[in-house]
Amino acid sequence: DFAYQGFGDGLFEDAGGLHALADACDNFLVCSSFSKNFGLYRDRCGALTVVAAAPEVADAVQSQVKAVVRRNYSNPPAHGPGIVTTVLDDPELRTRWEAELTAMRDRIHAMRHAFAAGLDDRGVRLSAAGNDFVVHQRGMFTMSGLTTKQVATLRESHSIYIVGSGRINVAGMTDDNLPRLCDAIAEVTSLVGADFQI
């Protein structure tokens, strides 16, 4: 499942696990999504890559994939894949896309650092070891360590919406909303308690 390529450390760097899998396995599947790194959420655009050691294995898998595709959605919209193909096939557009992806990745990393620092400044520890885990995680989201009760209190008292598991959308953080978020988490963790999930 390869949904966030480019949002961790870079397009090539994020494929490290995939390269290790290719070195260790003769047959495997890779599900890639372009929803995030191309901003094509509504189009649910991606790819299924089948790697097989023998042509007969590839043919057998392809026949099964075709049957599943036909049963699930038959003819998916073509405009999302068309956008991805156009961008990746044009050297100038690909360079611009990679630069924009790098800018997003850098912004998300900066928000991770600012979030951890904002919590530190308020004396909030989201885990027994502190808040460094927020900085070291990768991608658009972070597991915060907030309990379901703390998440519910953030929603009810501060209109801050976080997934019940405590997963926070780091990409949605900005310099303007981060102080309010950190203040609310500081208040909620002091009122509801600091039973760490992480």
MARLUM-270789 format. One record per residue (C-alpha): residue number from 1; residue in one letter; x, y, z. Coordinates in Angstrom, 2 decimals. Example, Ala and Ser with C-alpha at 12.3 -4.5 7.8 and 13.67 -1.06 7.14 Angstrom:
2
NODE;1;A;12.30;-4.50;7.80 $
NODE;2;S;13.67;-1.06;7.14 $
//
This chain:
198
NODE;1;D;0.00;0.00;0.00 $
NODE;2;F;1.91;3.01;-1.32 $
NODE;3;A;-0.35;6.00;-0.69 $
NODE;4;Y;2.01;8.76;0.46 $
NODE;5;Q;5.01;8.58;-1.86 $
NODE;6;G;6.89;11.86;-1.74 $
NODE;7;F;5.44;13.06;1.57 $
NODE;8;G;8.00;11.32;3.79 $
NODE;9;D;11.57;11.98;2.72 $
NODE;10;G;11.30;12.15;-1.10 $
NODE;11;L;9.95;10.24;-4.08 $
NODE;12;F;12.92;7.87;-4.29 $
NODE;13;E;13.62;7.72;-0.56 $
NODE;14;D;10.03;6.80;0.27 $
NODE;15;A;10.30;3.80;-2.05 $
NODE;16;G;12.99;2.18;0.14 $
NODE;17;G;10.56;-0.41;1.51 $
NODE;18;L;9.39;-1.19;-2.00 $
NODE;19;H;12.98;-1.72;-3.17 $
NODE;20;A;13.59;-4.08;-0.23 $
NODE;21;L;10.43;-6.00;-1.13 $
NODE;22;A;11.56;-6.28;-4.76 $
NODE;23;D;14.93;-7.63;-3.62 $
NODE;24;A;13.32;-10.23;-1.35 $
NODE;25;C;10.27;-11.37;-3.33 $
NODE;26;D;9.72;-12.73;-6.81 $
NODE;27;N;5.97;-12.02;-6.81 $
NODE;28;F;4.22;-9.06;-5.20 $
NODE;29;L;1.57;-6.39;-5.68 $
NODE;30;V;1.94;-2.65;-5.18 $
NODE;31;C;-1.10;-0.45;-4.71 $
NODE;32;S;-0.16;3.16;-5.45 $
NODE;33;S;-2.44;6.10;-4.85 $
NODE;34;F;-2.22;9.52;-6.48 $
NODE;35;S;-4.99;10.95;-4.30 $
NODE;36;K;-2.51;12.69;-2.02 $
NODE;37;N;0.64;13.36;-4.00 $
NODE;38;F;-1.30;14.61;-7.03 $
NODE;39;G;-4.20;16.15;-5.09 $
NODE;40;L;-6.70;13.91;-6.90 $
NODE;41;Y;-8.82;12.89;-3.91 $
NODE;42;R;-12.19;12.94;-5.60 $
NODE;43;D;-10.91;10.89;-8.52 $
NODE;44;R;-9.46;8.04;-6.44 $
NODE;45;C;-6.70;7.71;-8.98 $
NODE;46;G;-3.97;5.12;-8.51 $
NODE;47;A;-2.36;2.04;-9.90 $
NODE;48;L;-2.01;-1.64;-9.15 $
NODE;49;T;1.41;-2.93;-10.17 $
NODE;50;V;1.85;-6.68;-10.44 $
NODE;51;V;5.38;-8.05;-10.30 $
NODE;52;A;5.63;-11.70;-11.23 $
NODE;53;A;8.57;-14.02;-11.70 $
NODE;54;A;6.93;-15.84;-14.61 $
NODE;55;P;4.61;-14.74;-17.44 $
NODE;56;E;2.01;-17.38;-16.54 $
NODE;57;V;1.79;-15.98;-12.99 $
NODE;58;A;1.33;-12.46;-14.36 $
NODE;59;D;-1.38;-13.70;-16.76 $
NODE;60;A;-3.25;-15.50;-13.95 $
NODE;61;V;-3.14;-12.42;-11.72 $
NODE;62;Q;-4.21;-10.15;-14.57 $
NODE;63;S;-7.26;-12.30;-15.29 $
NODE;64;Q;-8.30;-12.10;-11.62 $
NODE;65;V;-7.69;-8.34;-11.48 $
NODE;66;K;-9.80;-7.80;-14.61 $
NODE;67;A;-12.68;-9.75;-13.06 $
NODE;68;V;-12.51;-7.69;-9.85 $
NODE;69;V;-12.31;-4.40;-11.77 $
NODE;70;R;-15.28;-5.36;-13.93 $
NODE;71;R;-17.35;-6.35;-10.89 $
NODE;72;N;-16.42;-3.28;-8.81 $
NODE;73;Y;-16.58;-0.35;-11.19 $
NODE;74;S;-16.26;-1.57;-14.78 $
NODE;75;N;-15.08;1.69;-16.39 $
NODE;76;P;-13.51;4.15;-13.97 $
NODE;77;P;-13.26;7.83;-14.93 $
NODE;78;A;-10.30;8.49;-17.21 $
NODE;79;H;-9.59;12.13;-16.37 $
NODE;80;G;-7.63;11.46;-13.14 $
NODE;81;P;-5.27;8.98;-14.75 $
NODE;82;G;-5.08;11.31;-17.75 $
NODE;83;I;-3.83;14.12;-15.50 $
NODE;84;V;-1.18;11.88;-13.94 $
NODE;85;T;-0.06;10.60;-17.36 $
NODE;86;T;0.16;14.12;-18.76 $
NODE;87;V;2.23;15.36;-15.83 $
NODE;88;L;4.59;12.39;-15.67 $
NODE;89;D;5.13;12.26;-19.44 $
NODE;90;D;6.04;15.96;-19.74 $
NODE;91;P;9.52;16.74;-18.30 $
NODE;92;E;8.64;20.35;-17.46 $
NODE;93;L;5.34;19.44;-15.78 $
NODE;94;R;6.99;16.57;-13.89 $
NODE;95;T;9.71;18.92;-12.61 $
NODE;96;R;7.07;21.41;-11.46 $
NODE;97;W;5.04;18.63;-9.77 $
NODE;98;E;8.12;17.31;-7.97 $
NODE;99;A;8.95;20.85;-6.79 $
NODE;100;E;5.39;21.34;-5.50 $
NODE;101;L;5.50;17.95;-3.77 $
NODE;102;T;8.81;18.90;-2.14 $
NODE;103;A;7.31;22.20;-0.98 $
NODE;104;M;4.35;20.36;0.57 $
NODE;105;R;6.63;17.82;2.24 $
NODE;106;D;8.83;20.61;3.64 $
NODE;107;R;5.77;22.50;4.90 $
NODE;108;I;4.42;19.39;6.62 $
NODE;109;H;7.81;18.74;8.24 $
NODE;110;A;7.90;22.37;9.43 $
NODE;111;M;4.40;22.00;10.91 $
NODE;112;R;5.48;18.84;12.73 $
NODE;113;H;8.38;20.72;14.31 $
NODE;114;A;6.19;23.73;15.15 $
NODE;115;F;3.48;21.48;16.63 $
NODE;116;A;5.95;19.63;18.86 $
NODE;117;A;7.58;22.94;19.91 $
NODE;118;G;4.18;24.51;20.61 $
NODE;119;L;3.23;21.61;22.85 $
NODE;120;D;6.64;21.71;24.56 $
NODE;121;D;6.20;25.45;25.22 $
NODE;122;R;2.90;24.73;26.96 $
NODE;123;G;4.31;21.87;29.03 $
NODE;124;V;2.25;19.27;27.18 $
NODE;125;R;3.70;15.78;26.72 $
NODE;126;L;1.74;13.58;24.34 $
NODE;127;S;3.77;10.52;25.29 $
NODE;128;A;5.79;9.45;28.29 $
NODE;129;A;8.91;10.19;26.23 $
NODE;130;G;7.75;13.67;25.16 $
NODE;131;N;6.73;14.99;21.75 $
NODE;132;D;9.69;14.09;19.54 $
NODE;133;F;7.71;11.23;17.99 $
NODE;134;V;5.60;13.85;16.17 $
NODE;135;V;8.72;15.16;14.43 $
NODE;136;H;9.99;11.69;13.52 $
NODE;137;Q;6.75;10.41;11.99 $
NODE;138;R;6.23;10.94;8.26 $
NODE;139;G;3.36;11.79;5.97 $
NODE;140;M;0.31;14.00;6.20 $
NODE;141;F;-0.96;12.62;9.51 $
NODE;142;T;0.38;11.96;12.98 $
NODE;143;M;-0.82;9.72;15.73 $
NODE;144;S;-1.07;12.18;18.62 $
NODE;145;G;-1.41;9.89;21.60 $
NODE;146;L;-4.60;11.72;22.63 $
NODE;147;T;-7.22;9.45;24.14 $
NODE;148;T;-10.72;9.09;22.71 $
NODE;149;K;-12.05;11.10;25.66 $
NODE;150;Q;-9.56;13.92;25.01 $
NODE;151;V;-10.46;13.89;21.30 $
NODE;152;A;-14.17;14.11;22.19 $
NODE;153;T;-13.48;17.05;24.53 $
NODE;154;L;-11.50;18.84;21.80 $
NODE;155;R;-14.47;18.43;19.48 $
NODE;156;E;-17.16;19.41;21.98 $
NODE;157;S;-15.37;22.27;23.73 $
NODE;158;H;-13.10;23.68;21.01 $
NODE;159;S;-14.61;22.59;17.66 $
NODE;160;I;-11.32;20.85;16.82 $
NODE;161;Y;-11.93;17.67;14.88 $
NODE;162;I;-9.47;14.81;15.18 $
NODE;163;V;-10.09;11.16;14.35 $
NODE;164;G;-11.20;9.21;17.43 $
NODE;165;S;-7.94;7.26;17.44 $
NODE;166;G;-6.07;10.55;17.95 $
NODE;167;R;-4.83;10.80;14.36 $
NODE;168;I;-4.26;14.46;13.43 $
NODE;169;N;-4.02;15.91;9.92 $
NODE;170;V;-0.65;17.72;10.03 $
NODE;171;A;-1.21;19.04;6.50 $
NODE;172;G;-4.19;20.98;7.87 $
NODE;173;M;-2.03;22.81;10.41 $
NODE;174;T;-1.01;26.37;9.62 $
NODE;175;D;0.96;29.08;11.40 $
NODE;176;D;-2.38;30.76;12.13 $
NODE;177;N;-4.29;27.80;13.60 $
NODE;178;L;-1.42;26.03;15.38 $
NODE;179;P;-1.40;28.21;18.54 $
NODE;180;R;-5.15;27.61;19.03 $
NODE;181;L;-4.67;23.87;18.53 $
NODE;182;C;-1.79;23.70;21.02 $
NODE;183;D;-3.71;25.80;23.57 $
NODE;184;A;-6.75;23.53;23.25 $
NODE;185;I;-4.67;20.36;23.61 $
NODE;186;A;-2.94;21.86;26.66 $
NODE;187;E;-6.31;22.60;28.25 $
NODE;188;V;-7.82;19.23;27.40 $
NODE;189;T;-4.85;17.20;28.60 $
NODE;190;S;-4.82;19.09;31.89 $
NODE;191;L;-8.59;18.58;32.39 $
NODE;192;V;-9.08;15.10;31.01 $
NODE;193;G;-5.72;13.68;32.08 $
NODE;194;A;-2.61;12.48;30.36 $
NODE;195;D;-3.15;8.74;29.98 $
NODE;196;F;-0.82;8.11;27.10 $
NODE;197;Q;-1.82;5.94;24.16 $
NODE;198;I;1.68;6.19;22.69 $
//
